[in-house]
């Protein structure tokens, strides 16, 4: 790209993606916006991924291709951050699809809104074993979060819209990332690293926008992304993330208010953990039951639940009915009913 100033950096980790990565690289090649760099990092692939990337690099001068021994998704994304030169930044996954207007429209909206972070609506395409595809959409309103209290609500997911749970539908300012040394945490192997990155980033923003437009088409084949896997340490991951969030947010709000937010965060995380254990196809019913019982007997989780129960009980009017139901069932150790309810809320 010579000495041209780059507007948009795009980071694409690649690992054993020979089945699908050509589709993503084709979508990038067809972008109507041309002022971008695509940083592709081959993370020790053992299939033909690197050859496919080389073929596309030969015809797309925007591609900067790197290769390394396997480091995992977080470390690979962090290397991409260190290599980026653009004003704005987005992340892609190798097995998904994107709109050919994605780059240009996201950059245009960031500049028009004068936003620090833009979050587009989500679309999931779920392919089952028989090849049937189901589309699930999670639209967001056109809204600007500008006050600290509104951004705090966004970080703690008070409205239950999960705006910050994924990175692939977001565009960022690289300067904010660099100025605050924000990185993906490699301690979180495959569970929560996106949400933690976004929460830390959001805490440094003055304005965050959500938009109803969808540009990224997230693919779940037989219920799984090709870069995701079951995380049997998700409880430890949650405790680790909660401690980081608490340390960040204690500078943004009074202690009593932070405790209420953290209680809400805890209960929602517990719901996610239960759902994670219950929904993964590679676990039979016996293993699921064993993991749930392990959760019930976990000293750390029981400590948090007791602490959260006191806060929620004295402020019950501020919490959704489903939060109170989850707390009640957890304390009653009724894991069968708890799992059924989690599946429908």
N, C-alpha and C positions, 0 to 999 in steps of 0.2 A: 504493500500500500504506500510505499515511499514515505515522504515527510508529511503527508496529508493528516490534518488533525482528525482524530477518530471521535465520532459522536457516541457510538454505541459499542460496548464490548459484550460479547455473548460467550458464555462459558458452557462447554459441552463435555462432561466426562464420558469416556467410552470404555466399556468393559464387556467382553464376550457378547457383543451386540450385533453379530453378523446377520441375524434374521431381520432386524428392523432398522438399523442405523442409516441405511441408504435412503429410506423414506424421509427421515428427519433431515438428512443432509440435502436431499432434493428440495424439501420445503424451504430450507435456508437459501439455497441457490436461486429459487424463484421469487425471493423477496423483492418487492417494488422499491424498497429503501436500500440505498447502496453504501451509505457511510457507516459501515460497521466492520468489526473484526470478529471472526469466529475462532475462539481458542478451543481447539479440540485436544484433549489429553487422553491418550491411550494408557489406561491404568493396568498394564501387564496382561492384556488379553491373550488368551491361548487359542483363539479361533482366527478367522480371517478379518476381524474388525480393522486392524491396522492397514491391511491391503485396501480395504474399501475406502478408508479415510484418505489414504494416499491418492487413490484414483480421483476422488472429489477435489483434493487439494491441487491436483494438476490442472483442473479446469476452473477452479474458484480461487481467485487471488486473495480473497478476503480471509481464507483459512490459514491459521497458524497452527501447525500440528506438532505436538510434543508426545513423547513416549517415556514411560517410567516403569519401574517394578511396581507391583501391586501395592497401593497405599490405602485403599478404601475410599469411599465416596467423599467423606468430609475433607480429608487431606488433599484429595484431587481437586475439589472445588477451591480449597484455599490456595493451591498452586495457581489455579486460574485467576483468582483475585490478585495475586502478586504479579501476574503477567499482563493484566488488563491496562489499557491505555485510554479508554473512552470516558466521556463525561457521565454517561449512564451505563447501567449494567443489568443484564438479565441472565437467567440460568435456564438451560434446557436439559431434558433427559433423553437418552438415546432412542428410546422405544416409543416415543409419542409423535404427534403430528401438530403442526401449527398453521395458522392462517398465513397466506402470502402477503398480507397487509400488516402483519403483527408488528414488525420492527418500526416501520414508519409511523403507524398510528399511535403506538405507545410513546414514542419520542415526542410526537406532536402534542399529545395530551399532557405529558409531563410539563412541557414548556408552556402550553396555554394555561394550565392550572397553577403554574409556578409551585409545583408540589415537590416534596422530598421523597415521596413514595407513592406509587400508583398500583392499585390492586384491581385486577379485572375479574369478571365473573368466571366461575369454574364450570367446565364440562368434562364429564367422565364417559368413556365408551367402554362398556364391560362386555367382553366376549366370553361366552360360556364354552363348555367342552364340545357342544354340538355346533359351534361356530356362529350362533346367534348373537347379535350385538344389541345391547340395551344402552340407551343414552340417558344419563342423569345430569340435570343442570342445576346449578346453585347460583342464581343471579343475585347480584348486589345492586343496591340503589346508587344513583349518582349522589355522592355525599362527600363533604370535606370535614375531616377531623382536624380541628385547629387548636382548641383549648386543651390544656394539659389533662383535664378531667375526662374529656372525650377520648383522648389517646390512651389514657389509663384504662378506660372501659374496653377499648379495642384490644389492648394487650391482654387483658384478663378475660376476653371473650364473653362479656356480660350479656350481649344480645344473642349469643349462641349461633353466630353465623360463621365462625371459624375462618375469618378473613386472613389471619396470620399463620394458619397451620401449614401452608405450602409456599414454596418459593417460586414455582414455575409460572404462576400467574401475577408476578410482581415485577416492577422495574424500580431500580434503585439509583441513587447518586453515588458514584464511586468515591467522591471526596468525603462524604459522610462515613463511609466504611473505612477509608484510610485514616481519617482524622481521629477516629475512635478505636482503631485497631480491632475491628469486628471480624471475627472468623467463625467458621463452622467448628463445633466442638467434636473432636475425634473420640472423646469418651463415649458419646452417644453413637453407637455403631450403626443402627438402622431404626431409630425410633425417637422422633422428637427433635432432631437436629435442625430441621427446617423451621419449626415453630420457635425454637430457642433463638436461632439467628434472627428471625423476623422480630421477635419481642425485643431483643437488645437493640436492633436497628431502629425500631419504632420509638423506643425510649429516647432516641437522639434526634427525632424529627420535630419540626414545628408545624408541618402540614402533611396530612396523609389523605389521599383521595381513593374512594372506591368508585367503580364505573360499571354499568350494566353490560358493556361489550365483552364478548368472549373471543379470545384469539388462540388459546392453547387447548388442545384436545388430548386429554390425559387418557392413556390406554391401560386398561386392566384386562389381562387375558387370563381367563379361568380364575378371576378374582385377585390376580396379583400383577403388579408391575414387575418387569424383569430385573429391576435393580432392588427390589424389596424382598424381605424375608422375615420369618417369624423371629421375634426378639424375646428370648426367654428372660432377659434381664430388664424388662421394661419398668418394673417397680423401682429398681435401683436407679434407672435412668430418670424416672420421674422425680425421685427424691433429690437427685443431683441437680436437675433442672430447676426444681422449686427453690433450692438454696440460692442459685444464681439469680433467679428472678427476684427473690426477696431482697438480695443485696443490691440489685439495681434500683428497685422501686422504692426502697426506704428513703431515698433522697428525693423522691417525687411527691410523697404524700405523708400525712401524719401517721403515727404508729397505729392508732386505733382503726383508722380507715384501712390501712394496709392489711391488718389482721383479717378484716372482713373480706377484702379482696382475695387474700391468700386462702381463706376458707373455701370460697367459691371455686378458686383455681384447683384446690385439692380435690374437692368432690368431683369436679368435671374430669380431672385426671384419673381418678379412681374408676369412673365410668368408662373411660377410654381403655384403661388397663383390663377391666373385665371383658370388654368387647373384644379386645385384642386376643385375649386368651380363648374366648369362646368362638371366634369366627374363623380361625385358621384351619384350613382343610386338612393339614398334615397332622393335626392332633386328634386322636380318637377321644371318645367320650370319657374314658377312664383318665386319660392324661389331663383333659380339661378339668375334670372334677378335682384331680390331685392338685393342679395349679391354683384353683379357686380356694381350696382348703388351705393351701400354703399362704395365700393372701390373707385369709381370715386370721391365721396364726402369726402373722408377721408383726413383731413388736413395734417397728417403726410406723407401720400403717395404722395400727391400733392407737398409737400415741397421737398421730395426726387426726384420726377420726374423732377421738375424744375431745381434742382441742377444738376441732371444727364444729363438733356437735354443740358445744357450749355457745360458740359464737352464733351459729345458725339458730339455735333455740331461742336466744334472746333477741334475735333480729329476723325472725321467721318471715315477717311481712316483706323483707327485701329479697327473698330467695324464691325461685320458681318452685312449684309444687313437686316437680320431678326430683329436684335436689333434696327436698325433705323426705320424699319416698326412699331415695337411695340411701340416705343416712339411716332411716328407720330400719330398712331391710338389712343393711350391713350390721347394725348393732344387734339385730335379732338373729344374725347368722343364717338367714334364709336365702342361701345362694341359688337355689333352684328358681324361686320366684324372681330374684334379683336379675338373673341372666335373661329370663323371659322379658322382663320389663325393659332392660337395657336394649334388647333387640328392636323394640318398637318406639323408643324415644330418641 
